[in-house]
Amino acid sequence: MSGAANLHRFGIFPNFGNVPFDLGIYQRSDLMGPSAINHIAVNCRDLAAQEAFFSKHFGFQRSRTFKAGKPDEYIMLKLGSVRLELF
């Protein structure tokens, strides 16, 4: 199953191939889902553990730290053009 099919299956974005309503002037090809994911934010209890997990299993690397050493510190990880914000 393709990545797009999985996104449809899990409800990330609708499958416009089976639209249960009249599209009016729009054609199905005019309705586009996302072409890429750029930035995802994840609320974490343990930033260090989550950073280690995403680094080890997916290859993310830290790109930036915000409010370092403060209780509301958060970090940005990157993998290619994808950014993962852990807070």
C-alpha positions as CSV (number, residue, x, y, z in Angstrom):
1,M,0.0,0.0,0.0
2,S,1.4,3.4,-0.9
3,G,2.1,6.2,1.6
4,A,-0.8,8.3,0.3
5,A,-3.1,5.3,0.6
6,N,-2.1,4.9,4.3
7,L,-2.7,8.6,4.9
8,H,-6.2,8.2,3.4
9,R,-6.8,5.0,5.4
10,F,-5.9,6.7,8.7
11,G,-7.9,9.9,8.0
12,I,-4.9,12.2,7.7
13,F,-6.5,13.7,4.6
14,P,-9.6,12.7,2.7
15,N,-9.7,10.4,-0.3
16,F,-11.2,12.7,-2.9
17,G,-11.6,9.7,-5.2
18,N,-14.8,8.7,-3.4
19,V,-16.5,12.1,-2.8
20,P,-20.1,11.6,-1.6
21,F,-21.2,15.1,-2.7
22,D,-21.5,17.2,-5.8
23,L,-18.2,18.9,-6.7
24,G,-19.9,21.6,-8.7
25,I,-17.4,23.3,-11.0
26,Y,-14.4,21.5,-9.5
27,Q,-13.0,18.4,-10.9
28,R,-11.4,15.7,-8.6
29,S,-8.0,16.6,-10.0
30,D,-8.5,20.2,-8.7
31,L,-8.7,19.0,-5.1
32,M,-5.2,18.3,-3.9
33,G,-4.1,16.8,-0.6
34,P,-0.8,17.8,1.0
35,S,2.2,17.2,-1.2
36,A,4.7,17.2,1.7
37,I,5.0,17.6,5.4
38,N,7.3,20.3,6.6
39,H,6.8,20.8,10.3
40,I,5.3,18.6,13.0
41,A,5.1,19.6,16.7
42,V,5.0,16.9,19.4
43,N,4.3,17.5,23.1
44,C,6.7,15.4,25.2
45,R,7.2,14.5,28.9
46,D,10.9,13.7,28.4
47,L,12.6,15.8,25.6
48,A,15.9,13.8,25.9
49,A,14.2,10.4,25.5
50,Q,12.1,11.6,22.6
51,E,15.1,13.2,20.8
52,A,17.1,9.9,21.3
53,F,14.2,7.9,19.9
54,F,13.7,10.0,16.8
55,S,17.5,10.2,16.2
56,K,18.1,6.5,16.6
57,H,15.1,5.1,14.7
58,F,14.6,7.7,12.0
59,G,17.9,9.6,11.7
60,F,16.7,13.1,12.9
61,Q,19.4,15.5,14.1
62,R,19.0,18.5,16.4
63,S,19.0,21.7,14.4
64,R,18.0,24.2,17.1
65,T,17.3,24.7,20.8
66,F,14.9,27.3,22.1
67,K,14.9,28.7,25.7
68,A,17.8,26.3,26.6
69,G,17.9,25.4,30.3
70,K,14.5,26.8,31.1
71,P,11.4,24.8,32.1
72,D,9.7,25.7,28.7
73,E,12.7,24.6,26.6
74,Y,11.9,23.0,23.3
75,I,14.1,21.7,20.4
76,M,13.8,21.4,16.7
77,L,15.0,18.2,14.9
78,K,15.5,17.9,11.2
79,L,15.6,15.2,8.6
80,G,15.9,16.5,5.1
81,S,13.2,19.1,4.7
82,V,11.1,17.8,7.6
83,R,11.3,19.6,10.9
84,L,10.1,17.9,14.1
85,E,9.5,20.3,17.1
86,L,9.6,18.6,20.5
87,F,8.2,20.6,23.4
